[in-house]
């Protein structure tokens, strides 16, 4: 993934699975993550949908319905990001974070990115 982020703010580490409509990405956090860190990680994971080498700037414009579904006990999670809709430069996604060890859903929500050409 081609992200302009640097440590310690880059959470998306590796694309595990990828289709045109869904990606699964491994994310690692330096500490037990907060809900805000999960939202940022989900937005970073959306970069997996862009396969070209040119860096595109994306801006999180909305996060909605993000919920903690369980206790945060791990520093690594698998994020499943689904492409929901696209209107011009705006792209809407849904996200679910699963514990790497527990495989339990711990966070879910929706977000919209504005992606520059």
Backbone as JSON Lines, residues from 0, in Angstrom:
{"i":0,"aa":"X","n":[0.84,-1.18,0.0],"ca":[0.0,0.0,0.0],"c":[0.88,1.23,0.0]}
{"i":1,"aa":"X","n":[0.45,2.22,-0.73],"ca":[1.2,3.44,-0.87],"c":[0.55,4.53,-0.02]}
{"i":2,"aa":"X","n":[1.04,4.69,1.2],"ca":[0.48,5.66,2.14],"c":[1.51,6.75,2.47]}
{"i":3,"aa":"X","n":[1.06,8.0,2.61],"ca":[2.0,9.07,2.97],"c":[2.31,9.1,4.47]}
{"i":4,"aa":"X","n":[1.78,8.2,5.26],"ca":[1.95,8.18,6.72],"c":[3.32,7.64,7.11]}
{"i":5,"aa":"X","n":[3.73,7.97,8.3],"ca":[4.99,7.48,8.87],"c":[4.72,6.99,10.29]}
{"i":6,"aa":"X","n":[5.64,6.15,10.79],"ca":[5.54,5.67,12.17],"c":[5.55,6.86,13.12]}
{"i":7,"aa":"X","n":[4.83,6.85,14.17],"ca":[3.98,5.77,14.69],"c":[2.53,5.85,14.21]}
{"i":8,"aa":"X","n":[2.24,6.64,13.16],"ca":[0.85,6.83,12.74],"c":[0.44,5.97,11.55]}
{"i":9,"aa":"X","n":[1.28,5.06,11.13],"ca":[0.87,4.14,10.07],"c":[0.5,2.81,10.71]}
{"i":10,"aa":"X","n":[-0.77,2.46,10.58],"ca":[-1.29,1.25,11.23],"c":[-1.5,0.11,10.24]}
{"i":11,"aa":"X","n":[-1.86,0.43,9.0],"ca":[-2.11,-0.6,7.97],"c":[-0.76,-1.14,7.52]}
{"i":12,"aa":"X","n":[-0.58,-2.45,7.67],"ca":[0.73,-3.06,7.41],"c":[0.79,-3.96,6.2]}
{"i":13,"aa":"X","n":[-0.24,-4.79,5.99],"ca":[-0.14,-5.8,4.94],"c":[-1.52,-6.17,4.4]}
{"i":14,"aa":"X","n":[-1.63,-6.21,3.07],"ca":[-2.87,-6.65,2.43],"c":[-2.88,-8.18,2.47]}
{"i":15,"aa":"X","n":[-3.92,-8.76,3.06],"ca":[-4.02,-10.21,3.18],"c":[-4.88,-10.81,2.08]}
{"i":16,"aa":"X","n":[-5.98,-10.14,1.75],"ca":[-6.88,-10.59,0.68],"c":[-7.41,-9.35,-0.02]}
{"i":17,"aa":"X","n":[-7.71,-9.52,-1.33],"ca":[-8.18,-8.35,-2.07],"c":[-9.05,-8.78,-3.24]}
{"i":18,"aa":"X","n":[-10.21,-8.14,-3.35],"ca":[-11.07,-8.24,-4.53],"c":[-11.41,-6.81,-4.93]}
{"i":19,"aa":"X","n":[-12.23,-6.65,-5.97],"ca":[-12.63,-5.31,-6.39],"c":[-13.5,-4.61,-5.35]}
{"i":20,"aa":"X","n":[-14.22,-5.39,-4.55],"ca":[-15.18,-4.8,-3.61],"c":[-14.81,-4.94,-2.14]}
{"i":21,"aa":"X","n":[-13.79,-5.76,-1.81],"ca":[-13.47,-6.02,-0.41],"c":[-11.97,-6.29,-0.25]}
{"i":22,"aa":"X","n":[-11.41,-5.77,0.86],"ca":[-10.02,-6.07,1.2],"c":[-9.93,-6.5,2.66]}
{"i":23,"aa":"X","n":[-8.93,-7.3,2.95],"ca":[-8.61,-7.63,4.33],"c":[-7.16,-7.22,4.54]}
{"i":24,"aa":"X","n":[-6.94,-6.4,5.57],"ca":[-5.62,-5.82,5.83],"c":[-5.24,-6.07,7.29]}
{"i":25,"aa":"X","n":[-3.98,-6.44,7.5],"ca":[-3.46,-6.59,8.87],"c":[-3.0,-5.22,9.35]}
{"i":26,"aa":"X","n":[-3.46,-4.84,10.53],"ca":[-3.06,-3.57,11.15],"c":[-2.4,-3.84,12.49]}
{"i":27,"aa":"X","n":[-1.38,-3.07,12.78],"ca":[-0.67,-3.17,14.07],"c":[-0.62,-1.79,14.71]}
{"i":28,"aa":"X","n":[-0.77,-1.78,16.02],"ca":[-0.76,-0.54,16.78],"c":[0.39,-0.6,17.79]}
{"i":29,"aa":"X","n":[1.02,0.55,18.1],"ca":[2.11,0.55,19.08],"c":[1.63,0.34,20.51]}
{"i":30,"aa":"X","n":[0.35,0.64,20.77],"ca":[-0.28,0.48,22.08],"c":[-1.68,-0.09,21.85]}
{"i":31,"aa":"X","n":[-2.39,-0.44,22.91],"ca":[-3.77,-0.86,22.74],"c":[-4.54,0.3,22.11]}
{"i":32,"aa":"X","n":[-5.22,0.08,20.99],"ca":[-5.82,1.18,20.24],"c":[-7.09,1.74,20.86]}
{"i":33,"aa":"X","n":[-7.3,3.02,20.61],"ca":[-8.55,3.69,20.96],"c":[-9.5,3.58,19.76]}
{"i":34,"aa":"X","n":[-10.75,3.97,19.94],"ca":[-11.7,3.95,18.84],"c":[-11.23,4.87,17.7]}
{"i":35,"aa":"X","n":[-10.65,6.02,18.05],"ca":[-10.14,6.94,17.03],"c":[-9.02,6.29,16.22]}
{"i":36,"aa":"X","n":[-8.18,5.49,16.85],"ca":[-7.11,4.79,16.14],"c":[-7.69,3.73,15.2]}
{"i":37,"aa":"X","n":[-8.77,3.07,15.61],"ca":[-9.44,2.11,14.72],"c":[-9.99,2.81,13.49]}
{"i":38,"aa":"X","n":[-10.58,3.99,13.68],"ca":[-11.14,4.74,12.54],"c":[-10.03,5.14,11.58]}
{"i":39,"aa":"X","n":[-8.92,5.64,12.09],"ca":[-7.78,6.01,11.24],"c":[-7.23,4.79,10.52]}
{"i":40,"aa":"X","n":[-7.12,3.67,11.21],"ca":[-6.63,2.44,10.57],"c":[-7.55,2.0,9.44]}
{"i":41,"aa":"X","n":[-8.86,2.08,9.65],"ca":[-9.82,1.71,8.61],"c":[-9.62,2.59,7.38]}
{"i":42,"aa":"X","n":[-9.45,3.89,7.58],"ca":[-9.24,4.8,6.46],"c":[-7.94,4.46,5.72]}
{"i":43,"aa":"X","n":[-6.89,4.13,6.46],"ca":[-5.63,3.73,5.83],"c":[-5.8,2.44,5.01]}
{"i":44,"aa":"X","n":[-6.6,1.51,5.52],"ca":[-6.82,0.24,4.82],"c":[-7.48,0.44,3.46]}
{"i":45,"aa":"X","n":[-8.27,1.49,3.31],"ca":[-8.93,1.76,2.03],"c":[-7.92,2.0,0.92]}
{"i":46,"aa":"X","n":[-6.69,2.35,1.26],"ca":[-5.65,2.55,0.24],"c":[-5.37,1.26,-0.52]}
{"i":47,"aa":"X","n":[-5.74,0.12,0.03],"ca":[-5.52,-1.16,-0.64],"c":[-6.33,-1.27,-1.93]}
{"i":48,"aa":"X","n":[-7.37,-0.47,-2.07],"ca":[-8.17,-0.48,-3.3],"c":[-7.46,0.23,-4.45]}
{"i":49,"aa":"X","n":[-6.44,1.03,-4.16],"ca":[-5.7,1.77,-5.18],"c":[-4.41,1.03,-5.49]}
{"i":50,"aa":"X","n":[-4.34,0.43,-6.66],"ca":[-3.21,-0.42,-6.99],"c":[-2.11,0.31,-7.76]}
{"i":51,"aa":"X","n":[-2.36,1.55,-8.18],"ca":[-1.31,2.26,-8.91],"c":[-0.23,2.74,-7.94]}
{"i":52,"aa":"X","n":[0.92,3.06,-8.48],"ca":[2.06,3.43,-7.63],"c":[2.05,4.89,-7.21]}
{"i":53,"aa":"X","n":[1.24,5.7,-7.87],"ca":[1.17,7.13,-7.54],"c":[0.41,7.32,-6.22]}
{"i":54,"aa":"X","n":[1.0,8.12,-5.33],"ca":[0.33,8.42,-4.07],"c":[-0.85,9.34,-4.33]}
{"i":55,"aa":"X","n":[-2.02,8.96,-3.83],"ca":[-3.2,9.8,-3.95],"c":[-3.56,10.27,-2.54]}
{"i":56,"aa":"X","n":[-3.81,11.54,-2.42],"ca":[-4.19,12.07,-1.12],"c":[-5.67,11.8,-0.87]}
{"i":57,"aa":"X","n":[-5.96,11.23,0.27],"ca":[-7.33,10.97,0.67],"c":[-7.61,11.62,2.01]}
{"i":58,"aa":"X","n":[-8.81,12.1,2.17],"ca":[-9.18,12.77,3.4],"c":[-10.44,12.13,3.97]}
{"i":59,"aa":"X","n":[-10.39,11.76,5.23],"ca":[-11.55,11.22,5.92],"c":[-12.56,12.35,6.1]}
{"i":60,"aa":"X","n":[-13.72,12.22,5.47],"ca":[-14.72,13.29,5.56],"c":[-15.85,12.95,6.51]}
{"i":61,"aa":"X","n":[-16.06,11.66,6.78],"ca":[-17.13,11.29,7.7],"c":[-16.86,9.88,8.25]}
{"i":62,"aa":"X","n":[-17.12,9.73,9.53],"ca":[-17.11,8.42,10.18],"c":[-18.43,8.3,10.91]}
{"i":63,"aa":"X","n":[-19.17,7.21,10.65],"ca":[-20.48,7.07,11.28],"c":[-20.69,5.65,11.78]}
{"i":64,"aa":"X","n":[-21.49,5.56,12.8],"ca":[-21.91,4.27,13.36],"c":[-20.75,3.4,13.82]}
{"i":65,"aa":"X","n":[-19.59,4.0,14.13],"ca":[-18.49,3.19,14.67],"c":[-18.84,2.79,16.09]}
{"i":66,"aa":"X","n":[-18.71,1.5,16.35],"ca":[-19.06,0.95,17.67],"c":[-17.98,-0.01,18.15]}
{"i":67,"aa":"X","n":[-17.7,0.08,19.43],"ca":[-16.87,-0.93,20.07],"c":[-17.77,-2.12,20.38]}
{"i":68,"aa":"X","n":[-17.43,-3.28,19.87],"ca":[-18.25,-4.48,20.07],"c":[-17.69,-5.41,21.13]}
{"i":69,"aa":"X","n":[-16.47,-5.13,21.56],"ca":[-15.83,-5.98,22.56],"c":[-14.67,-5.25,23.21]}
{"i":70,"aa":"X","n":[-14.04,-5.92,24.13],"ca":[-12.92,-5.33,24.87],"c":[-11.66,-5.36,24.0]}
{"i":71,"aa":"X","n":[-10.92,-4.27,24.05],"ca":[-9.67,-4.15,23.29],"c":[-8.57,-4.83,24.11]}
{"i":72,"aa":"X","n":[-8.05,-5.94,23.58],"ca":[-7.04,-6.71,24.32],"c":[-5.79,-7.0,23.5]}
{"i":73,"aa":"X","n":[-5.8,-6.63,22.23],"ca":[-4.7,-6.98,21.34],"c":[-4.16,-5.73,20.66]}
{"i":74,"aa":"X","n":[-2.96,-5.83,20.11],"ca":[-2.36,-4.73,19.36],"c":[-2.4,-4.97,17.86]}
{"i":75,"aa":"X","n":[-2.83,-6.16,17.43],"ca":[-2.94,-6.46,16.0],"c":[-4.35,-6.92,15.67]}
{"i":76,"aa":"X","n":[-4.86,-6.41,14.53],"ca":[-6.22,-6.72,14.1],"c":[-6.26,-6.93,12.6]}
{"i":77,"aa":"X","n":[-7.23,-7.71,12.17],"ca":[-7.52,-7.86,10.75],"c":[-8.71,-6.97,10.44]}
{"i":78,"aa":"X","n":[-8.55,-6.07,9.49],"ca":[-9.63,-5.17,9.08],"c":[-10.22,-5.68,7.78]}
{"i":79,"aa":"X","n":[-11.54,-5.76,7.74],"ca":[-12.25,-6.08,6.51],"c":[-12.96,-4.82,6.06]}
{"i":80,"aa":"X","n":[-12.56,-4.3,4.91],"ca":[-13.1,-3.06,4.38],"c":[-13.87,-3.39,3.11]}
{"i":81,"aa":"X","n":[-15.12,-2.95,3.05],"ca":[-15.95,-3.17,1.86],"c":[-16.3,-1.84,1.22]}
{"i":82,"aa":"X","n":[-16.19,-1.81,-0.11],"ca":[-16.56,-0.62,-0.88],"c":[-18.08,-0.62,-1.0]}
{"i":83,"aa":"X","n":[-18.72,0.44,-0.51],"ca":[-20.18,0.52,-0.52],"c":[-20.71,1.33,-1.69]}
{"i":84,"aa":"X","n":[-20.12,2.52,-1.94],"ca":[-20.58,3.35,-3.05],"c":[-19.51,4.38,-3.38]}
{"i":85,"aa":"X","n":[-19.68,4.98,-4.56],"ca":[-18.72,5.98,-5.02],"c":[-19.47,7.02,-5.85]}
{"i":86,"aa":"X","n":[-19.27,8.29,-5.49],"ca":[-19.86,9.39,-6.24],"c":[-18.74,10.4,-6.48]}
{"i":87,"aa":"X","n":[-18.28,10.45,-7.71],"ca":[-17.16,11.35,-8.02],"c":[-15.94,10.98,-7.21]}
{"i":88,"aa":"X","n":[-15.43,11.95,-6.45],"ca":[-14.23,11.74,-5.64],"c":[-14.55,11.22,-4.24]}
{"i":89,"aa":"X","n":[-15.83,11.06,-3.92],"ca":[-16.24,10.57,-2.61],"c":[-16.47,9.07,-2.67]}
{"i":90,"aa":"X","n":[-15.9,8.36,-1.69],"ca":[-16.02,6.9,-1.64],"c":[-16.47,6.49,-0.24]}
{"i":91,"aa":"X","n":[-17.52,5.69,-0.18],"ca":[-18.05,5.24,1.1],"c":[-17.67,3.79,1.31]}
{"i":92,"aa":"X","n":[-17.26,3.47,2.55],"ca":[-16.81,2.14,2.92],"c":[-17.47,1.69,4.23]}
{"i":93,"aa":"X","n":[-17.52,0.38,4.42],"ca":[-17.87,-0.17,5.73],"c":[-16.63,-0.92,6.24]}
{"i":94,"aa":"X","n":[-16.51,-0.99,7.55],"ca":[-15.31,-1.58,8.16],"c":[-15.68,-2.47,9.33]}
{"i":95,"aa":"X","n":[-14.94,-3.56,9.48],"ca":[-15.04,-4.45,10.63],"c":[-13.6,-4.8,11.03]}
{"i":96,"aa":"X","n":[-13.31,-4.73,12.32],"ca":[-12.0,-5.13,12.83],"c":[-12.16,-6.4,13.66]}
{"i":97,"aa":"X","n":[-11.33,-7.39,13.33],"ca":[-11.33,-8.67,14.03],"c":[-10.02,-8.84,14.77]}
{"i":98,"aa":"X","n":[-10.08,-9.34,15.99],"ca":[-8.85,-9.61,16.73],"c":[-8.01,-10.65,16.01]}
{"i":99,"aa":"X","n":[-6.71,-10.41,15.9],"ca":[-5.82,-11.35,15.2],"c":[-5.82,-12.7,15.9]}
{"i":100,"aa":"X","n":[-5.76,-12.71,17.21],"ca":[-5.73,-13.96,17.97],"c":[-7.14,-14.47,18.23]}
{"i":101,"aa":"X","n":[-8.01,-13.62,18.73],"ca":[-9.35,-14.05,19.14],"c":[-10.31,-14.25,17.97]}
{"i":102,"aa":"X","n":[-10.05,-13.57,16.84],"ca":[-10.94,-13.59,15.67],"c":[-12.33,-13.04,15.99]}
{"i":103,"aa":"X","n":[-12.48,-12.32,17.11],"ca":[-13.75,-11.72,17.49],"c":[-13.87,-10.33,16.89]}
{"i":104,"aa":"X","n":[-15.07,-9.98,16.46],"ca":[-15.34,-8.62,15.97],"c":[-15.27,-7.66,17.15]}
{"i":105,"aa":"X","n":[-14.44,-6.63,17.03],"ca":[-14.31,-5.67,18.12],"c":[-14.77,-4.26,17.74]}
{"i":106,"aa":"X","n":[-14.78,-3.95,16.45],"ca":[-15.19,-2.63,15.99],"c":[-15.9,-2.78,14.65]}
{"i":107,"aa":"X","n":[-16.93,-1.97,14.45],"ca":[-17.56,-1.89,13.13],"c":[-18.02,-0.45,12.91]}
{"i":108,"aa":"X","n":[-18.15,-0.07,11.64],"ca":[-18.61,1.27,11.32],"c":[-18.51,1.57,9.85]}
{"i":109,"aa":"X","n":[-18.83,2.8,9.49],"ca":[-18.8,3.28,8.11],"c":[-17.98,4.56,8.03]}
{"i":110,"aa":"X","n":[-17.38,4.79,6.88],"ca":[-16.64,6.03,6.7],"c":[-16.64,6.43,5.24]}
{"i":111,"aa":"X","n":[-16.42,7.71,5.01],"ca":[-16.34,8.26,3.66],"c":[-15.01,8.98,3.48]}
{"i":112,"aa":"X","n":[-14.37,8.73,2.35],"ca":[-13.13,9.4,2.0],"c":[-13.35,10.28,0.78]}
{"i":113,"aa":"X","n":[-12.65,11.4,0.74],"ca":[-12.53,12.23,-0.45],"c":[-11.14,11.93,-1.0]}
{"i":114,"aa":"X","n":[-11.07,11.42,-2.22],"ca":[-9.78,11.01,-2.81],"c":[-9.48,11.92,-4.0]}
{"i":115,"aa":"X","n":[-8.36,12.63,-3.93],"ca":[-7.96,13.5,-5.03],"c":[-7.41,12.68,-6.18]}
{"i":116,"aa":"X","n":[-7.56,13.19,-7.4],"ca":[-7.03,12.5,-8.59],"c":[-5.57,12.79,-8.76]}
